[in-house]
């Protein structure tokens, strides 16, 4: 989003309202000292949580027990005692991939202040730190997100890591879990404010291309005293007035290099790009592109035969979340079509100074960018107008809250977040899987702001199987967080609340039950082992031949019990995250599968009728004619 010059208000007014960003901090402090509910835990709004039964909770946190010892450290000068509202508070990512080709998925956690951590899965449910040997610590820069992908179809997982002004990095996997920096040779050098990363084959040539979303020039040219990072903007108004940085699409040339095709494909966007969702929106066989916008209109780009992309946001989705951060394609209503779920973090930033957690219980969509404050008469009309202008927040074109777009087929969608009970507070990302293996996809939403704001819980939306979600974070062991709502050490003499940023799905112990890895803000990482009651399942690990080897974009439908489930292979997504590329299907009490159909990115369609249940299957793309 660019600096707005069309405002009717004078620059003097902008200076006058700039301190309004302090209201956000004040409200957080008020909440931190106010009534956060029982034991300091803020109640979520919008739905009743499932009753706790005699069975054990669905998840148990085991990170340190299994060898995942990692601390994401924030930047004290930006997010510590003198808290600033800028994108340094968005944290760093979590990636899942098999880096050494042994068939067991490994875990890579990114960092701001200090080294990243790569943890090798030993195959027995435990992990070892192999960061130094792999050469992917990158402790000289602020890392945001990334993705593992086989860029040269040689059978091993290469790695791209995005950064805030430290330079993005492309690593080639040497085949044994060690990585070599090939950024310059590959032609993907960029130093800016990168946020999201996704590999996909947009032109269907069998090679994975690279898309990187960028935000804006929200840092100054001043380095902090030790020179480790650039100082960020100090106020909200200065932040949103930052000049935009455009997204980048790199075409895989097949010779170890990439070519920037952003302009010729029409994928530059408007700035403030965040999370990325890639799926076939209109069922025409190619991969379309959705990019969230943190302070404005998100963007749905239709892939036109691998040549160009056309913006079809309004005609296909209508109004999208104004402050969207995370997005995820998932089939929430079980009709065999991929829907699109967006979570809106930034619309929840505004609240009156007198707010407490209890007052935020009844979460609903706001009518304007400063919704909570407007509804309580805590902001003037002039201030409201200024913020709407500066943030391109046209209430007629966006919605202020989560949005869940139900796929009606034939490229048509309807927004159903409130009806589905999917409206949440302070959400960052989305990790989707059928956690209880009942045949319906659930969603975990990392949430909260941390210091100096009051505590807010992560959300676990358990799919009720009727197009709605039930809240299950307390009943299923997600809340309370390990150690309670506050970090061990205070900040500036005040309690510092815990908060999460991103999450990825993986099966750490290979029992068919999807587990969760969570990277938190200024805290150790969590790993939640799935201990829901055992039910039947099937897993698919796909390998392309005519398609890209990772089978990114492949779509699998499992027909079971008279219904159909759909999953897609993604290279990244959900916000700063990459989940497993293995497709897991919960079968509930069904003891057989009627059939499984796979549509490969090449257009080849494959049908399987003899899949054994309760096991993982390696499926290779068959020989056939490309579409």
TITOR-668207 format. One record per residue (C-alpha): x, y, z; residue in three letters. Coordinates in pm, whole numbers, plus 50000, padded with zeros to 5 digits. Example, Ala and Ser with C-alpha at 12.3 -4.5 7.8 and 13.67 -1.06 7.14 Angstrom:
residues 2
512304955050780ALA
513674989450714SER
end
This chain:
residues 627
500005000050000UNK
501485033349898UNK
501555066350078UNK
498115081750032UNK
498025117249898UNK
494345121149816UNK
493245128350172UNK
491195159750234UNK
492755162350580UNK
495895183650629UNK
499215168050729UNK
498915185851065UNK
495965163251149UNK
498065132851067UNK
500625144551320UNK
497885150651574UNK
496415115651550UNK
499695096751524UNK
499815092251904UNK
496535072951876UNK
498665041951828UNK
499545045952194UNK
495925037552271UNK
496645002452154UNK
499404998752406UNK
497395015252679UNK
494504991952618UNK
496844962452633UNK
498264973252963UNK
494784979153099UNK
493794944252994UNK
496934929153140UNK
496024943753476UNK
492304937353440UNK
490054907053462UNK
491374880653226UNK
489004854053348UNK
489824824153569UNK
493544820953648UNK
494344849953419UNK
493134831453111UNK
491094851752867UNK
487914834452751UNK
487474830952378UNK
484284843952223UNK
481904832251960UNK
481244796652069UNK
480894771652349UNK
483694747352410UNK
483064710052414UNK
482424694752754UNK
485434678052908UNK
484764640752925UNK
486524613253113UNK
488844605852821UNK
492214623252810UNK
492664655052609UNK
493394652452238UNK
496834668852260UNK
499764668852502UNK
502764692352470UNK
506044672652436UNK
508624694952264UNK
511424692352517UNK
510644655852586UNK
511284646552222UNK
514364668652177UNK
512914700652030UNK
514674727652231UNK
514364760652053UNK
513724796352164UNK
512424822651927UNK
513984855052056UNK
512404888551975UNK
514214921651927UNK
514244939352267UNK
514594973752112UNK
511444968651904UNK
509134945552097UNK
510444948052451UNK
509904974352719UNK
509525001952456UNK
507044982452245UNK
506604994651887UNK
503744986151655UNK
505544972551350UNK
505974939551168UNK
508774927551392UNK
505954916051621UNK
504864890751356UNK
507534866251462UNK
509204838451262UNK
508164806751086UNK
508034768951118UNK
508704744550830UNK
508304707050786UNK
510324686750536UNK
512444655450497UNK
515894671250461UNK
517974639450449UNK
515634617150247UNK
515264590250513UNK
511454590550495UNK
511024608450828UNK
509914644750839UNK
512184669951007UNK
511404703551166UNK
512954737751092UNK
512204767151322UNK
513104802851225UNK
514324830751451UNK
514774868151482UNK
517614872051730UNK
519854841551715UNK
520174810351502UNK
517394791051335UNK
517024754951444UNK
516894723851223UNK
515844692251404UNK
516294658151243UNK
513634631751305UNK
515384600151424UNK
512384579151323UNK
511494569051677UNK
509524600151768UNK
512584619351892UNK
514694646451726UNK
518304658451721UNK
519624693351647UNK
521534692551316UNK
521544730051244UNK
525294734651243UNK
525984704551022UNK
523254714850777UNK
524554750550751UNK
521164767550785UNK
521504787251112UNK
521354821350939UNK
521954838751272UNK
523074870651093UNK
519564881150984UNK
515894883751079UNK
514224853050928UNK
510494853750860UNK
509284823650657UNK
510434797850408UNK
509734765550226UNK
511374732350147UNK
510984721849783UNK
512744700349525UNK
513584727949276UNK
515614705649041UNK
513644673049065UNK
516704654249192UNK
514884638249484UNK
516024659749775UNK
514534689949947UNK
516104723649876UNK
515274753750094UNK
514304790250051UNK
514294813850351UNK
512794849050349UNK
514194877450557UNK
513614913150675UNK
516434932950512UNK
518994905550567UNK
518624891150220UNK
516534861350111UNK
518434828650071UNK
518104798449840UNK
519924767049955UNK
520594736349741UNK
520404703449928UNK
523564683349871UNK
521624651149913UNK
522684643050266UNK
520934670350460UNK
523694695950412UNK
522894728250228UNK
524834752150004UNK
523854788549939UNK
523094793149567UNK
521094825449594UNK
523214846849360UNK
523834819249106UNK
520114811249094UNK
519114847649037UNK
516774851749335UNK
518694877949533UNK
516444902949712UNK
516984924550017UNK
513764938950151UNK
510824931550375UNK
509764896850257UNK
506974878250431UNK
505514847850252UNK
507064820350039UNK
505434794349816UNK
506674771049544UNK
504224760349272UNK
504304751548904UNK
502294779948753UNK
503004771148389UNK
502764733248424UNK
506224725448285UNK
507074700848563UNK
509344725148752UNK
508514743849072UNK
508484781649039UNK
508914805349334UNK
506554832349462UNK
507614856449738UNK
505244881549899UNK
506674914450022UNK
505234940650255UNK
506554976550258UNK
509594997050357UNK
508574998150722UNK
512104999750865UNK
514395029950878UNK
517945031250742UNK
519215033251099UNK
520735001951249UNK
520324993751615UNK
523534999451819UNK
525014964951764UNK
524134965251394UNK
522064933451396UNK
518934948151240UNK
517334980051111UNK
515155000651343UNK
511424997951272UNK
508825025251251UNK
507745037351593UNK
504025044451542UNK
501095029551357UNK
500595059451129UNK
504255059351026UNK
504005021950966UNK
501015023350731UNK
502485053050544UNK
505505032050443UNK
506095028450070UNK
505014994349938UNK
507234966249817UNK
505844944849539UNK
505664907049530UNK
507974886449309UNK
507354855949089UNK
510424836948968UNK
510174811948681UNK
512254780248717UNK
514384778548403UNK
515364742148458UNK
519114749048461UNK
519504758848825UNK
518434794748767UNK
515214814648803UNK
513924843948596UNK
511884872448740UNK
508544871748556UNK
506564893748795UNK
505764921148547UNK
504914898848253UNK
502624876748464UNK
500864905248649UNK
501634892348999UNK
503244923149161UNK
500244930949381UNK
499644962349586UNK
502184958549863UNK
501704946050220UNK
501574910150093UNK
501384883450362UNK
500324847150348UNK
499864827850025UNK
497284801849921UNK
497664783549590UNK
494854761749463UNK
492574756949163UNK
489874782549238UNK
487764776648928UNK
488484739348864UNK
490054745848523UNK
493144725048597UNK
495744751748676UNK
496934767049001UNK
495534801049097UNK
497124824549349UNK
495694841649658UNK
497724866649863UNK
496534882850185UNK
496924920250241UNK
497654930850597UNK
496224965850558UNK
493794964850269UNK
492384944049986UNK
493644908449952UNK
494204895749600UNK
492874865249415UNK
494704860449086UNK
493304836548826UNK
495924817148634UNK
495314821948262UNK
496924791048104UNK
500284797248270UNK
500844829748085UNK
499374857448298UNK
497284861848610UNK
494074882048628UNK
492704898048944UNK
489254882649003UNK
488954890049376UNK
485724910049377UNK
483884889649115UNK
484794856249277UNK
484944863149653UNK
483444897549700UNK
484574914350022UNK
487594898450194UNK
489084904150538UNK
490734938250557UNK
493464928550805UNK
494054893050680UNK
497284876650793UNK
496814839050750UNK
494924819550483UNK
494324782950412UNK
492444762450150UNK
490514734850329UNK
487244715950286UNK
485434726050603UNK
481944714250495UNK
482924680250359UNK
481544683950007UNK
484764675049825UNK
485524711249726UNK
488314732949866UNK
487044763150057UNK
489204792950163UNK
489644804050525UNK
491144838250609UNK
491974849950960UNK
492004887251031UNK
494524898151293UNK
494704935151225UNK
491004943851257UNK
491254932551618UNK
493974957351711UNK
491564984851818UNK
489794984952151UNK
488985011252416UNK
491415017852697UNK
488925002952944UNK
488774969352764UNK
489214937152951UNK
489374902052815UNK
485854894952936UNK
484494924052729UNK
485984908352417UNK
484044875852467UNK
481314883952217UNK
483434886251903UNK
481674897451586UNK
482484914351260UNK
483034951551286UNK
481614977251047UNK
484814997051013UNK
488564995451061UNK
488485008451419UNK
485374988551496UNK
485504982751871UNK
486455018751944UNK
483915032851698UNK
481095012051843UNK
481885025052192UNK
482245061252081UNK
485945062852162UNK
487145077251831UNK
486195108951646UNK
484805109851292UNK
487915128351172UNK
490265102551320UNK
488185074751166UNK
488265091350825UNK
492035095850843UNK
492705059650933UNK
490385046950662UNK
492215068550406UNK
495715059450524UNK
494915022350538UNK
492825020250222UNK
490045006550443UNK
486975011350228UNK
484174994850431UNK
482244987550109UNK
485034965649972UNK
486314947150280UNK
485094930050595UNK
486594935950938UNK
486924901051082UNK
487654865450964UNK
486214853850634UNK
485424818050535UNK
484554813450169UNK
482504782550097UNK
483124768049754UNK
479794764449572UNK
481394750049258UNK
481844765348914UNK
484114792349056UNK
481444806249292UNK
481934812649665UNK
479904825849959UNK
481194840450287UNK
480104819550589UNK
482474826650879UNK
479854836951133UNK
477434808951041UNK
480324784151073UNK
481334797851415UNK
484774806551277UNK
485044842351407UNK
488024844351644UNK
490124870851817UNK
493764880551749UNK
494434851351510UNK
497694849651312UNK
497794817251115UNK
495954785051031UNK
497034748851052UNK
494354725550914UNK
494014687750955UNK
491534661451067UNK
492974659151415UNK
490414634751556UNK
490234613951233UNK
486444616351214UNK
486474626050846UNK
486174664050885UNK
488994689750873UNK
489674709251191UNK
491784740751235UNK
494334753251487UNK
494754791151502UNK
497834805051681UNK
496784837351848UNK
497544865352093UNK
499654896952102UNK
501944891052399UNK
503554919352594UNK
502224945452667UNK
498734932552585UNK
496484909652787UNK
496594872152742UNK
494514855652472UNK
494254818752398UNK
495124799352088UNK
492024785451918UNK
491264749451825UNK
488234747751595UNK
486934712251595UNK
484734704751296UNK
481244693851404UNK
480584677551066UNK
477604699750989UNK
479394730050845UNK
480194744951185UNK
483094744851428UNK
483084739451805UNK
485734754952029UNK
487984728352175UNK
491254743652292UNK
490734737552666UNK
489014703852637UNK
491724690752404UNK
494894701852588UNK
495874732452383UNK
494994756152669UNK
496244765652914UNK
499654769352751UNK
502634752152913UNK
503714773753206UNK
500504794053219UNK
499584827153057UNK
502814845853141UNK
506464841453048UNK
508884833753333UNK
510594867853311UNK
508724900853328UNK
509384929053082UNK
509864963753224UNK
508744951353561UNK
505374939553425UNK
504124904153353UNK
504684894252990UNK
501934873552835UNK
502614844152605UNK
501524844652241UNK
501904822251936UNK
502494831851574UNK
502504801851338UNK
501894764551332UNK
502504734751106UNK
501034699851086UNK
503294669351091UNK
503154633451213UNK
506074632151455UNK
505594595851558UNK
504134582951229UNK
500974568751381UNK
498614585351131UNK
497374611351379UNK
498394646851276UNK
500484665051536UNK
501214702451569UNK
504454722451580UNK
504064758551700UNK
506614786751686UNK
505844812051958UNK
506874848152014UNK
509844853252245UNK
509394818352385UNK
510264782152329UNK
508534762352057UNK
505694738352135UNK
505044704251985UNK
501614689652054UNK
501444651852020UNK
498064639651900UNK
496524615152144UNK
492934615352026UNK
491384580552040UNK
492664558451759UNK
490454556651450UNK
491004544451098UNK
493024565750859UNK
495004565250538UNK
497994586050430UNK
499224594350080UNK
502764605349998UNK
502784615349632UNK
505704616949389UNK
505374633249050UNK
507004621148728UNK
505544642648454UNK
504474667448723UNK
506944683548963UNK
508504656449178UNK
507004670649500UNK
503524668049341UNK
502714703149465UNK
499224710949340UNK
498064674849325UNK
494494669649443UNK
493324637149605UNK
489714626949672UNK
488974597549903UNK
485474582849874UNK
484484566150200UNK
481244558950382UNK
479174573850102UNK
480964607450127UNK
484104623149982UNK
487124640350132UNK
489614662249946UNK
493214672050025UNK
495804690949821UNK
499594689949829UNK
500894724349930UNK
504494736549946UNK
503714762450215UNK
500904783450362UNK
498934790950675UNK
501194820650763UNK
504974817750798UNK
504484780150786UNK
504924748750583UNK
503044717850693UNK
503644682150584UNK
503064674250216UNK
501724640150317UNK
497934638850278UNK
496084624250578UNK
492464612850566UNK
490504603450877UNK
488094574850814UNK
486274574351147UNK
484754540151200UNK
484834530350832UNK
487044500050777UNK
487534503750403UNK
487834529550126UNK
485594528249822UNK
488114545149595UNK
490724572649578UNK
491144595449278UNK
494214617249225UNK
494444645948981UNK
498104653148920UNK
499324688048819UNK
500074674248472UNK
496364667248427UNK
496794629548454UNK
494024613548659UNK
494604581948858UNK
492114559649039UNK
493034535949323UNK
490574510149454UNK
492744488049673UNK
494224511549931UNK
494864494350262UNK
493714514950559UNK
495734525050866UNK
498944529350672UNK
500934554350466UNK
501094548050090UNK
503774560549851UNK
502014568449524UNK
503954575449204UNK
502374594548916UNK
501564569548639UNK
502714571948281UNK
500174590148071UNK
499504619447845UNK
499734654347988UNK
496674675847936UNK
end
